[in-house]
Amino acid sequence: MADNSITITDNRTGKTYQIPVENGAINAMALRGIKVDDTDFGLMSYDPGYKNTASTKSTITFIDGEKGILRYRGYPIDQLAKSASFLETAYLILFGELPNQKELEQWEYDINHHTIVHKNIEKFVSGFRYDAHPMGMFVSTLGALSTFYPEAKKVHDPENRALQIKRLISKTITVAAFIYRHSKGMHYIYPRNDLGYAANFLNMMFRMTEDQAMPDPVLVRAMDVLFTLHADHEQNCSTTAMRVIGSSEADPYVAAAGAAAALYGPLHGGANEQVLRMLREIGSVKAIPEYVKRVKSGEIRLMGFGHRVYKNYDPRAKIIKEIADQVFEVVGKNPLIDVAIELERIALEDDYFVSRKLYPNVDFYSGIIYQAMGLPVDIFPVLFAIGRMPGWLSQWQENVSDNEQKIARPRQLYLGSDERQFVPVAKRG
Ligand code: ACO
C-alpha cells in the first residue's frame, strides 16, 4: 500500500478505496469514483465557504494562521514592510523575485508612465451623485476601464497581460484620487511622473493649490507600507472572486471590478470602515465593557477582530500599530487609538475571544491611521483595494496560466422539490 495515500471504507457498500495524498490534499475528483451503484453520481464533498477546499496550487503567498506568519514569495511581511517599497513588493508578487536596481527603475518608470486615464473617465466619475459611496464609484470605474482597452480580452497573450497589469496598478491611484475629489467637489489633479507611487497618490488626493508643499515623507512612507501590508493574502474572498471571474476568460478590468466588489463587504475589506464607525460609536474607554458585553451576547461583532485563517495575532496588525505612532507624531494623535488599544486589551483577556482565537486583524488599526491622515472613512476600502491590486493581478495571471485550472463551477447538493406538474394560476389554492 502506498505511503502517500488514504484508504476509505464506504460503509454503505463495504468497498474500500485507496486515494493518493499529494501536498497534504486529496483530489476531490477521486471521491467521484466512490459509488453505491452504477447509477450513483459519485461522492462529493460539501464545503460552504470553502473552509477546507484548496481551489488552486499557488507559489505567491504563504500564511500559517496558527503561528501568525505571512510571506510573499517566501519573504516575511515584516522584512518587506521595513525594507522594500510597495512597487518593489508588487514586482516580487507578480514576477516571483525581487527586482535588481535596473529592473526596479524600469518597473517604477513603467508604472509612473501609465497613470493617466482617458478624459472620458473624468466625465464618468463626474456623473456620480455627490454622496455616492467611493467603493461603488471605484467598482464601476474599474469595470468601465475595460471598455477603453478592448485588447485586454486576449488573456492568454503574456505580453498583453503584462501591459494590462501595469495599467491597472498605475491607473488605480488616479481613479481612486478622482473619486475622492469628486466626492469633495474638488477639481481633479493629474498624476506626476517625478513622484513615487504613494506620493503621487497623496498629491492627487490632497493638493489644493499649485504652491502647496509636497505630502510629508512620513505620511508617504506610511501609505506605502500600508499598501505593502495589503498587497496579497492568498485565496481570500476578493482574490477568489478575481480568479473565478478570470476563469471564464473575462478581461482583468472586469475581473478586478468583481474582486473590488467582493472586497467592499463589511466582513472583508469593508471592515476597516466599520471599525472606525464602531470606535466612534463606543466613543470612550469607559464605554468599552458595555460594548464587549453586547458582542459576547451575539448582538454585534467586534469589527476588525477575528479571521478565517489567523488564529493568532495578524502580523500585519502588529506592523500597523507601529506605523500609527509615526503618523501621530506628524499629524497629532487620533483619540480613537486609546479606545482601540483598551478594547484590544480587554478582548485579549476575555475568555470569549481567547477561546475562539479572535485577535485584531489588519483592519483594526489601519482605519485609525487613515483617519489621522485626513481621509474620510468611506474611502478606506478603496485604499485597501489599491494595495491589493498587485495581488489580484498576480493571482489572476497564475490562474489563467495554470493548465490544471478550468472555468470555476462548483457543484451543489440539490434538496429542492422533485419533478412536479405545472398548475395554472387560476387553479392554485
Ligand atoms: N466578534 C465577535 N465574535 C466573533 C467575531 C467577531 N469579530 N468573529 C468571529 N466571532 C465568533 C463567532 O460568533 C463564532 O462564535 P461561535 O462559535 O460561538 O458561533 C466564532 O467566533 C467563529 O466565527 P465564524 O464566523 O465561524 O468565523 P469565520 O472564519 O467564518 O469568519 C470573519 C471570519 C468573517 C473575519 C469573522 O471573524 C468576522 O466577522 N470578523 C469581523 C469582520 C472583520 O473584521 N473582517 C475583516 C477580516 S480581515 C480581511 O478580510 C481583510
Boltz pocket constraint, residues with backbone or C-beta under 6 A from the ligand:
constraints:
  - pocket:
      binder: B
      contacts: [[A, 266], [A, 267], [A, 268], [A, 269], [A, 271], [A, 295], [A, 300], [A, 301], [A, 302], [A, 303], [A, 304], [A, 305], [A, 306], [A, 307], [A, 308], [A, 309], [A, 356], [A, 358], [A, 361], [A, 362], [A, 363]]
      max_distance: 6.0
